[in-house]
Amino acid sequence: MIWQAVGSPEATYLMGAVQPECTMEKSPQFAWKQCLVIRSDLRMSCGKMCAQAAHAALLSYEKADAVSRKKWLAEGQKKVVLKAACERDLYELKSIAEAAGIATALVQDAGMTEIPPGTVTALGLGPAKSEDMDRITGSLTLL
């Protein structure tokens, strides 16, 4: 093996590959986020679930107060997509979030593609403070 220091001390070449100095960058800390909850009991394609999540994101954003929207937008618009087992779970989450003062929006599908009209498919929550969202959605798993 041939070791050769090239340029700065941060870079060393080993067998033609650069071995950068190990540095740990801190992950960004988000004080605000939006949670999008999709029903997992419906037979929706991946594309359909994405569309429902997008509807939920826009609808709940529009219902959020101006301060929450501004702070969430300023720090990068963190979104988390989660799954709920059934329609009842969405309504329970909605009630809990509303009692906590968090904007909510249920999505009902128009029924033009994969599922019957009026089917509740998703729930948008927030944007709101991450710690408040975690208390409500912390038991849910990622989609």
C-alpha positions in Angstrom: 0.0 0.0 0.0 1.1 3.5 -0.8 0.1 6.4 1.5 0.6 9.8 0.1 -0.6 13.1 1.7 -1.9 15.4 -1.0 -2.9 19.0 -0.5 -4.4 19.7 2.9 -4.0 17.4 6.0 -7.8 16.8 5.7 -7.4 14.6 2.6 -5.3 11.5 2.3 -5.2 9.2 -0.7 -5.3 5.5 -0.1 -5.1 3.3 -3.2 -6.6 6.1 -5.3 -9.6 6.8 -3.0 -9.9 9.9 -0.9 -10.3 9.3 2.8 -11.7 12.5 4.3 -11.2 13.4 7.9 -14.1 12.2 9.9 -16.3 15.1 10.9 -19.8 14.9 12.5 -22.2 17.4 11.2 -25.2 18.2 13.4 -28.6 17.4 12.0 -30.9 20.4 11.6 -33.3 20.8 14.5 -36.9 21.5 13.5 -39.1 23.2 16.1 -42.1 23.0 13.7 -43.5 20.2 11.6 -46.6 18.9 9.8 -47.9 15.4 10.1 -49.8 13.6 7.3 -51.6 10.5 8.4 -52.7 8.0 5.8 -55.1 5.1 6.3 -53.4 1.8 5.9 -56.5 -0.3 5.7 -57.5 1.0 2.2 -56.1 -0.6 -0.9 -54.5 2.6 -2.4 -51.6 2.5 -4.8 -48.4 4.4 -3.8 -49.4 7.2 -6.2 -52.9 7.5 -4.7 -51.4 7.7 -1.1 -49.0 10.4 -2.2 -51.9 12.4 -3.7 -53.9 12.1 -0.5 -50.9 13.2 1.6 -50.5 16.2 -0.7 -54.2 17.1 -0.2 -53.9 16.7 3.5 -50.7 18.9 3.6 -52.4 21.8 1.7 -55.7 21.6 3.5 -54.2 21.6 7.0 -51.7 24.3 6.0 -54.5 26.6 4.9 -56.3 26.1 8.3 -53.2 26.8 10.4 -52.7 30.3 11.9 -50.3 32.8 10.3 -47.6 32.5 12.9 -47.4 28.7 12.7 -47.3 28.8 8.9 -44.6 31.5 8.8 -42.3 29.7 11.4 -42.7 26.4 9.7 -42.0 27.8 6.2 -38.9 29.7 7.5 -37.2 26.5 8.9 -37.8 24.2 5.9 -41.3 22.8 6.0 -40.6 19.5 7.7 -43.3 16.9 7.0 -43.7 13.4 8.4 -46.0 10.8 6.7 -47.5 8.3 9.1 -50.1 5.5 8.9 -53.2 4.9 10.9 -55.0 1.5 11.0 -58.5 2.8 10.1 -60.9 5.7 9.7 -61.8 5.8 13.4 -58.1 6.4 14.2 -58.1 9.5 12.0 -61.1 10.9 13.7 -59.6 10.3 17.2 -56.3 12.0 16.2 -58.3 14.9 14.7 -60.2 15.4 18.0 -57.0 15.2 20.1 -55.2 17.7 17.8 -58.1 20.1 17.7 -58.3 20.1 21.5 -54.6 21.0 21.5 -55.2 23.9 19.2 -53.6 22.3 16.1 -55.0 22.8 12.6 -56.5 19.6 11.2 -58.0 18.6 7.8 -59.6 15.3 6.8 -59.4 14.3 3.2 -62.3 12.7 1.5 -61.7 11.2 -1.9 -63.8 12.2 -5.0 -63.9 8.5 -6.0 -62.8 9.0 -9.6 -60.0 6.4 -9.6 -59.4 3.7 -6.9 -61.8 4.1 -4.0 -65.5 4.9 -3.5 -66.5 8.6 -3.4 -66.5 10.2 0.1 -64.0 7.7 1.5 -61.9 9.4 4.2 -58.3 8.7 3.2 -56.0 11.0 5.2 -55.6 13.5 7.9 -53.4 16.6 7.9 -52.1 18.0 11.2 -50.4 21.3 11.5 -47.9 22.8 11.0 -47.4 23.1 14.7 -44.7 22.8 17.3 -42.9 19.4 16.9 -43.2 18.6 20.6 -46.9 19.1 20.5 -47.2 16.9 17.4 -45.1 14.2 18.9 -47.4 14.0 21.9 -50.3 13.3 19.5 -48.6 11.2 16.8 -45.7 9.6 18.7 -47.3 6.2 18.7 -47.8 6.0 15.0 -45.4 4.4 12.6 -44.0 5.9 9.4 -45.8 5.0 6.2 
